[in-house]
Amino acid sequence: MAAAAWGNGFNTEDGVTIQTTKFAEAIVGSYPSSSTNKTNTASWALKGLCTSFTVSVGQDAASPDVGGSTHFIVFVDGAEKAQESKGPYDQPTELTVDVTGGNRLELLDLRTHQDGHNVWGSPRIACSQNPSPKK
C-alpha cells in the first residue's frame, strides 16, 4: 500500500538485519531527527478500512554509527499508540498496534547524529480492502 506522505529520512531496503534477525523487506530511517523536526516520518491513509499494524523494530546491524539508542513511535490519527526504545545491540521487538477505524497511520523514528539507523522490519497493515488502490 503506497504511503500518503514519506519523509526524506526514510528509505525502503531489502535484506536488513537487526542483530541476528534478517528482514526481507524493511523501512530504514537514516537521518538525524527530533520530535520537533519530523524528518523521519511516514504516514498512510487508512480510511477506516484497517484493523492492525505489525512491525519489528530495532537498529540496523550494519549502521555506520551505533553510538546510542533510537526511538520508534507509532501514531494513529495523531494519538501515540506505541513507543519502543532500542539500543545498538538489542534484538528486534515486534509491535502490534490496533488501528481499527483509524484514518491515518504515522511512523516516527528519532535519533541524533550519533545513533544507528532505525529499522521497521516486515511492516504489515491488515485491511478489509486496500484504502489506496491503484487507479
Backbone as CSV, one residue per row, in Angstrom:
resi,resn,N_x,N_y,N_z,CA_x,CA_y,CA_z,C_x,C_y,C_z
1,MET,0.856,-1.159,0.000,0.000,0.000,0.000,0.905,1.225,0.000
2,ALA,0.657,2.141,-0.885,1.505,3.322,-1.021,1.317,4.273,0.157
3,ALA,2.403,4.891,0.587,2.340,5.871,1.671,1.689,7.148,1.175
4,ALA,0.952,7.818,2.063,0.350,9.111,1.738,1.402,10.212,1.799
5,ALA,2.341,10.080,2.720,3.443,11.036,2.860,4.679,10.264,3.291
6,TRP,5.827,10.669,2.763,7.065,9.928,3.005,8.187,10.927,3.206
7,GLY,8.716,11.039,4.438,9.803,11.960,4.720,11.096,11.537,4.064
8,ASN,11.990,12.493,3.832,13.233,12.170,3.135,14.212,11.390,3.996
9,GLY,13.892,11.127,5.247,14.762,10.323,6.092,14.472,8.842,6.010
10,PHE,13.403,8.456,5.308,13.007,7.051,5.198,13.363,6.498,3.829
11,ASN,13.787,5.238,3.813,14.029,4.508,2.567,13.538,3.086,2.752
12,THR,13.158,2.434,1.666,12.862,1.008,1.743,14.134,0.247,1.375
13,GLU,14.367,-0.838,2.078,15.546,-1.656,1.814,15.184,-3.126,1.968
14,ASP,15.855,-3.970,1.215,15.667,-5.411,1.302,16.856,-6.024,2.026
15,GLY,16.603,-7.063,2.815,17.686,-7.805,3.452,18.379,-7.069,4.570
16,VAL,17.650,-6.332,5.388,18.231,-5.594,6.510,18.216,-6.484,7.754
17,THR,19.273,-6.396,8.570,19.396,-7.235,9.756,19.378,-6.392,11.021
18,ILE,18.562,-6.841,11.989,18.586,-6.292,13.348,19.217,-7.384,14.191
19,GLN,20.411,-7.109,14.713,21.214,-8.112,15.406,21.364,-9.347,14.528
20,THR,20.705,-10.455,14.824,20.858,-11.670,14.025,19.607,-12.000,13.209
21,THR,18.598,-11.128,13.264,17.346,-11.383,12.555,17.313,-10.582,11.266
22,LYS,17.180,-11.277,10.139,17.165,-10.622,8.835,15.716,-10.436,8.379
23,PHE,15.430,-9.259,7.813,14.105,-8.935,7.306,14.183,-8.748,5.803
24,ALA,13.361,-9.483,5.073,13.374,-9.408,3.614,13.001,-8.010,3.140
25,GLU,12.054,-7.374,3.825,11.631,-6.018,3.467,11.630,-5.163,4.723
26,ALA,12.040,-3.915,4.568,12.080,-3.030,5.728,12.032,-1.570,5.291
27,ILE,11.639,-0.734,6.240,11.763,0.714,6.105,12.921,1.094,7.015
28,VAL,13.856,1.884,6.512,15.022,2.278,7.298,15.079,3.797,7.397
29,GLY,15.171,4.284,8.632,15.343,5.720,8.878,16.803,6.009,9.108
30,SER,17.337,6.994,8.398,18.777,7.212,8.483,19.188,8.654,8.747
31,TYR,18.247,9.595,8.808,18.621,10.985,9.059,18.430,11.323,10.533
32,PRO,19.295,12.191,11.099,19.060,12.655,12.462,17.712,13.373,12.529
33,SER,16.971,13.149,13.605,15.684,13.809,13.740,15.339,13.989,15.205
34,SER,14.346,14.803,15.463,13.851,15.019,16.814,12.333,15.083,16.746
35,SER,11.696,15.122,17.905,10.240,15.167,17.920,9.709,16.482,17.347
36,THR,10.537,17.512,17.276,10.099,18.776,16.691,10.458,18.891,15.214
37,ASN,11.424,18.096,14.760,11.810,18.072,13.355,11.507,16.673,12.832
38,LYS,10.315,16.501,12.300,9.854,15.172,11.930,10.329,14.746,10.542
39,THR,11.641,14.808,10.321,12.209,14.377,9.049,11.920,12.909,8.793
40,ASN,12.056,12.095,9.813,11.876,10.655,9.653,10.445,10.248,9.966
41,THR,9.517,10.713,9.136,8.101,10.407,9.299,7.550,9.844,8.005
42,ALA,6.719,8.832,8.147,5.967,8.306,7.010,4.542,8.095,7.484
43,SER,3.579,8.309,6.597,2.190,8.107,7.002,1.393,7.471,5.876
44,TRP,0.320,6.794,6.283,-0.572,6.104,5.362,-2.004,6.511,5.651
45,ALA,-2.796,6.703,4.601,-4.226,6.987,4.738,-4.951,5.651,4.834
46,LEU,-5.545,5.368,5.981,-6.202,4.088,6.226,-7.696,4.121,5.893
47,LYS,-8.293,5.291,5.928,-9.711,5.493,5.604,-10.640,4.593,6.408
48,GLY,-10.247,4.227,7.627,-11.080,3.407,8.491,-11.231,1.969,8.035
49,LEU,-10.416,1.526,7.078,-10.563,0.192,6.489,-9.599,-0.855,7.058
50,CYS,-8.781,-0.473,8.029,-7.739,-1.376,8.516,-7.933,-1.683,9.999
51,THR,-7.342,-2.796,10.423,-7.522,-3.221,11.813,-6.222,-3.295,12.613
52,SER,-5.094,-3.599,11.953,-3.860,-3.710,12.727,-2.632,-3.367,11.890
53,PHE,-1.610,-2.938,12.606,-0.292,-2.671,12.025,0.704,-3.452,12.859
54,THR,1.531,-4.264,12.201,2.535,-5.072,12.888,3.893,-4.817,12.245
55,VAL,4.929,-4.660,13.080,6.274,-4.389,12.589,7.287,-4.802,13.656
56,SER,8.475,-5.186,13.232,9.579,-5.449,14.154,10.543,-4.268,14.083
57,VAL,10.945,-3.760,15.251,11.790,-2.562,15.275,13.123,-2.831,15.954
58,GLY,14.137,-2.097,15.526,15.469,-2.177,16.107,16.461,-1.436,15.234
59,GLN,17.733,-1.468,15.627,18.776,-0.790,14.865,19.396,-1.727,13.838
60,ASP,19.721,-1.159,12.691,20.379,-1.892,11.613,21.760,-2.344,12.093
61,ALA,22.019,-3.650,12.018,23.309,-4.194,12.452,24.465,-3.623,11.637
62,ALA,24.192,-3.133,10.428,25.230,-2.567,9.567,25.291,-1.042,9.655
63,SER,24.696,-0.458,10.686,24.725,1.001,10.837,26.159,1.502,10.899
64,PRO,26.417,2.656,10.284,27.772,3.195,10.324,28.166,3.707,11.700
65,ASP,27.201,4.030,12.549,27.487,4.565,13.878,26.430,4.034,14.826
66,VAL,26.845,3.311,15.844,25.896,2.731,16.794,26.111,3.324,18.177
67,GLY,26.189,4.642,18.251,26.559,5.317,19.490,25.457,5.533,20.500
68,GLY,24.220,5.192,20.220,23.177,5.461,21.203,21.884,4.757,20.878
69,SER,20.900,5.048,21.688,19.601,4.414,21.480,18.778,5.203,20.467
70,THR,17.832,4.510,19.874,16.911,5.116,18.926,15.493,4.853,19.414
71,HIS,14.546,5.604,18.898,13.178,5.527,19.388,12.218,5.393,18.219
72,PHE,11.247,4.523,18.379,10.231,4.246,17.365,8.878,4.616,17.958
73,ILE,8.099,5.432,17.241,6.800,5.855,17.747,5.758,5.652,16.649
74,VAL,4.616,5.066,17.026,3.514,4.838,16.098,2.326,5.673,16.557
75,PHE,1.760,6.450,15.625,0.579,7.266,15.898,-0.573,6.804,15.020
76,VAL,-1.780,6.867,15.544,-2.994,6.670,14.762,-3.857,7.908,14.988
77,ASP,-4.173,8.609,13.918,-4.953,9.848,13.980,-4.374,10.831,14.995
78,GLY,-3.041,10.913,15.048,-2.351,11.867,15.903,-2.142,11.421,17.340
79,ALA,-2.737,10.306,17.748,-2.577,9.798,19.114,-1.484,8.731,19.143
80,GLU,-0.550,8.857,20.085,0.515,7.867,20.205,-0.063,6.537,20.664
81,LYS,0.233,5.474,19.903,-0.281,4.139,20.202,0.800,3.165,20.643
82,ALA,2.052,3.433,20.280,3.157,2.560,20.689,4.452,3.341,20.629
83,GLN,5.374,2.994,21.535,6.710,3.594,21.533,7.683,2.533,22.033
84,GLU,8.816,2.457,21.378,9.852,1.497,21.758,11.213,2.150,21.598
85,SER,12.089,1.986,22.586,13.470,2.461,22.503,14.376,1.249,22.339
86,LYS,15.345,1.358,21.437,16.241,0.239,21.166,17.688,0.711,21.164
87,GLY,18.546,-0.079,21.787,19.971,0.172,21.749,20.603,-0.563,20.576
88,PRO,21.865,-0.290,20.296,22.517,-0.864,19.117,22.701,-2.377,19.176
89,TYR,22.633,-2.979,20.346,22.870,-4.415,20.449,21.619,-5.187,20.871
90,ASP,20.469,-4.521,20.824,19.202,-5.159,21.196,18.653,-5.995,20.045
91,GLN,17.989,-7.086,20.403,17.262,-7.879,19.429,16.006,-7.100,19.024
92,PRO,15.406,-7.426,17.883,14.202,-6.705,17.458,13.020,-6.973,18.396
93,THR,12.136,-5.996,18.465,10.894,-6.116,19.212,9.751,-5.984,18.232
94,GLU,8.783,-6.907,18.306,7.621,-6.809,17.421,6.540,-5.975,18.099
95,LEU,6.038,-5.003,17.363,4.940,-4.160,17.827,3.695,-4.505,17.028
96,THR,2.560,-4.622,17.701,1.276,-4.767,17.028,0.374,-3.675,17.569
97,VAL,-0.146,-2.858,16.655,-0.961,-1.708,17.029,-2.353,-1.861,16.442
98,ASP,-3.359,-1.647,17.279,-4.752,-1.656,16.824,-5.014,-0.331,16.105
99,VAL,-5.355,-0.408,14.825,-5.634,0.803,14.037,-7.104,0.841,13.599
100,THR,-7.947,0.002,14.217,-9.345,-0.116,13.835,-10.037,1.243,13.802
101,GLY,-10.637,1.553,12.670,-11.355,2.817,12.496,-10.466,4.023,12.251
102,GLY,-9.156,3.836,12.290,-8.234,4.959,12.109,-8.183,5.446,10.671
103,ASN,-7.935,6.728,10.526,-7.820,7.328,9.196,-6.377,7.536,8.767
104,ARG,-5.460,7.695,9.730,-4.067,7.969,9.379,-3.125,7.233,10.329
105,LEU,-2.207,6.469,9.757,-1.142,5.791,10.492,0.136,6.564,10.225
106,GLU,0.862,6.893,11.295,2.112,7.643,11.130,3.222,6.960,11.919
107,LEU,4.378,6.810,11.272,5.575,6.273,11.911,6.573,7.400,12.075
108,LEU,7.171,7.482,13.255,8.201,8.488,13.527,9.340,7.782,14.227
109,ASP,10.558,7.954,13.712,11.688,7.451,14.487,12.632,8.593,14.785
110,LEU,13.229,8.509,15.973,14.065,9.592,16.491,15.465,9.089,16.772
111,ARG,16.438,9.930,16.426,17.833,9.626,16.726,18.630,10.924,16.609
112,THR,19.840,10.910,17.155,20.759,12.022,16.946,21.760,11.587,15.887
113,HIS,22.689,12.466,15.552,23.679,12.123,14.530,24.574,10.967,14.959
114,GLN,24.597,10.623,16.252,25.466,9.547,16.732,24.767,8.199,16.788
115,ASP,23.500,8.157,16.455,22.747,6.918,16.615,22.737,6.080,15.356
116,GLY,22.396,4.810,15.530,22.315,3.886,14.410,21.059,4.083,13.584
117,HIS,21.051,3.480,12.414,19.890,3.543,11.529,18.749,2.708,12.101
118,ASN,17.560,3.288,12.109,16.382,2.591,12.610,15.789,1.694,11.543
119,VAL,15.333,0.516,11.950,14.718,-0.441,11.025,13.298,-0.742,11.493
120,TRP,12.352,-0.596,10.571,10.970,-1.046,10.750,10.872,-2.299,9.880
121,GLY,11.143,-3.475,10.454,11.238,-4.706,9.683,9.897,-5.378,9.436
122,SER,9.700,-5.831,8.212,8.495,-6.552,7.782,7.199,-5.853,8.198
123,PRO,7.025,-4.567,7.831,5.790,-3.861,8.204,4.583,-4.453,7.479
124,ARG,3.489,-4.648,8.246,2.261,-5.216,7.675,1.055,-4.456,8.211
125,ILE,0.142,-4.094,7.316,-1.109,-3.459,7.698,-2.232,-4.387,7.242
126,ALA,-3.090,-4.802,8.175,-4.227,-5.664,7.844,-5.450,-4.785,7.579
127,CYS,-6.032,-4.938,6.371,-7.180,-4.116,5.978,-8.259,-4.991,5.333
128,SER,-9.497,-4.567,5.432,-10.601,-5.284,4.781,-10.566,-5.061,3.277
129,GLN,-10.054,-3.919,2.851,-9.798,-3.630,1.440,-8.721,-2.574,1.386
130,ASN,-8.069,-2.454,0.237,-6.966,-1.506,0.069,-7.499,-0.078,0.119
131,PRO,-7.073,0.726,1.105,-7.552,2.095,1.186,-6.991,3.016,0.098
132,SER,-5.942,2.574,-0.589,-5.366,3.404,-1.658,-5.092,2.552,-2.907
133,PRO,-6.172,2.036,-3.533,-5.959,1.194,-4.717,-5.412,2.001,-5.892
134,LYS,-4.679,1.328,-6.763,-4.147,1.985,-7.964,-5.310,2.306,-8.890
135,LYS,-5.244,3.447,-9.523,-6.337,3.859,-10.425,-6.084,3.416,-11.822
